[in-house]
Amino acid sequence: MPFESAAKYFKGRWAYVLVLLGMIAVAAFAELWMGRVPVCECGYIKFWHGIVSSSENSQHISDWYTFSHIIHGFGFYWVAWRLFRKFPLGARRVLAFLPEAVWEVVENSSFIINRYRAATISLDYYGDSVLNSVFDMLAMLFGFWLAGKLPVWVVIVLTVVMELGVGYMIRDNLTLNIIMLMYAFPAIKQWQAGGVFLNM
């Protein structure tokens, strides 16, 4: 009986994993269909690219905006716990991942790309590479996993540290991104354009 219970447990977990992988694949194919490049057109792949004001931003595995996606995971964990707390963790993870996958596709649509270029400091932004987008989604899942393992106060501290740290380094972060997408405040845009840490 214990063996059968364990087999059922792992079978259920793998089902959720397969659903997540399927969602990632669908999002990736959608981005390719919209014209996003598979990998950086520079011809190489880096684990980290920290130069925001460059055409390679959002083209490699990770960058300053990876922290925003980890915070997505924190937030979506809380929302899923509040709304679907009676669901198994795997189901909550899938439900939390759905808006992340949808946002990755929407974010890489021409409308949002042009909005970023018009309203924010991302003048050289032409959409994520599919590689970067996939790792953004994985970063969200990492944040979701962390939120389930760490005390709430630690998650809050990490969120504040990441937002303030990224904001200091590049004069942009998740909060500013949301604000500027909703309404492009000229004062914020001018302040961001005057950043001295954009090329670190």
N, C-alpha and C positions, 0 to 999 in steps of 0.2 A: 504493500500500500504506500509506504513512503516514497518508493521509486516512482509509482504512478503519479503521485502528487507532484513530485519534482519535475517529471516529464511534462505534465500539464502546465506547470508554472513557467518553465522555459519555453514551451510551445507558445504560450500566450505572450511572453515577452518578445519573442522573435517575430510574432505577427505584427506587433507595434513597430518594431524596427523596420520591417519590410514596408509598412505603410509610410513611415518617415522617409525612407530611401526613395520610395515611389514619388512622394511629394517633392523631394529635392530634384529628382530627375525631371519631373514635369515642369518645375520652375526653370530649370536649366535649359530645357528644350524650348520653352516659351521665349526665353531671352535670346537664344540663338536665332529663333524665328524672327524676332524683332530686330535682328542685326547686330546684337552685341558680340564682341569678339570672344573666342574661347579663352585665350590667354593674352597677356600684354603683347602688343604689336612691336614692342622693343626687341623681342626675340629671346628673352630670358625670363626666368621666374625667380623671384626673391621671396624669402619668408616674411621680411619686413620692409616696407617702404614708408619712410617718414616725411617725405617732401610733399607737402600738401599742394603747393603752387607748382605742380608739374603735370604733364600729360600721363605720367605713370601712377598718379594717385588713383586708388581704387582698382588697380590692375593686378596687383600681386596678392599673395596669400593673406597678409595682414597689414594694417596701417592704423592710423590714429582713430579711425572710425570703427574699428573692430570693437573698441571698448563700448561704443553705443549699442552694439548688438548683444554684448554680454548683459548690458542693462536691460535690453529688451527681454532677455531671458528671465531676469529678476522680476520684471513687471508682469510678464505673462504667467509666471509661476503663481504669483499672488492672485491674479485675476482668475486663473483656472482653479485655484484652491477655493476661492470665494464662491465661484459659480458652480463648480462641479466636484465639490469635496467628497461626494459619495462615490464618484467614479474611481476606478483603479488608476494608479499613478501613470501607467502607460497610456491610458485613454486621455488623461488630462494633458500629458505631454503632446499627444497628437493634436488635440483641440487647441492647445496653446501655440503649436507650431504653424497651424493653418494661416493665421493672419501674418505671421512672419514671412512665410513663403509667398503669400499673395502680395505683401508689400514689396518684396524683392523684385517681383515682376513689374508691379506698378512703378516702383522707383526707377526702373530701367526703361520705362516708356518714354517716348519723345517728349510728351507733355511735361513730365516731372523733370527730365534732364534739362529741358529749356528753362523750367522754373528755377532750378538750382543755379543755372548759369546767369539768369537775370536777377535773382533775388539774393544770392549769397556770394561768397568770395570764390566759388568754384568756377572760375572763368574757363579753366582748361578741362572741365569735366565733360566727358562724352559718354557717360554710363560706365557701370562696372564691367570688368571682364567677367565671364561666366565663372572662372576660377575664383575670383574674389567674392562673387555673389554666393557661391556654394560655401565658402569658408565663413562668410557673414552668417549664413544660416546655421552652420555648425557652431559658431560663437554663441548664437542665441541658445542653442541646445546646451552648450557648456554653462551658460548663465543659469538656465533652468535647473540643471543638475546641481550647481553650486547652491542655488536658493533652497533646494531640498535638503542639503547637507549642513548648511551653516545656520547659526542662530540669526534671528531676524535683525538684531542690532548690528551684527557683522555685515550683513547684506546692505543695510542702510549706510553704514560707514563706507563700505566699498563703493557704493553708488556715488556718494558725495565726493570721495577721493578721486574717482575716475572722472567725474564731471568737472571738478575744479582743476585737476591735473591736466586733462586734455584742453580745457578752456584756457589755461595759462599757456600751454605749449603752442597751441595753434589758433587761439582766439575763436574756437568753434567747439561745439559739443552737441550732445543730443538735444538739450534744452534749446540752445540757440538755433539748431537746425529746424526744430518744430516751429519756433517763433517766426523765423525768417521765411519758412514755406507758407505760413498762414498770412503773414504780412511783412513785407520787406521794409523794416524801419531804416531810413537813411542813416541815422546816427550809428546804429549797430553795424551796418555795412561799411561805413567809413572807418569805424574803429577796427573792424576785422581786417580791412585792407591795409591798415597801418601796422599790422603785427610784425614783430621783429623775429618771431620764432617759427615762421612759416616754412623755413628751409632746413629744419633740423631733422 
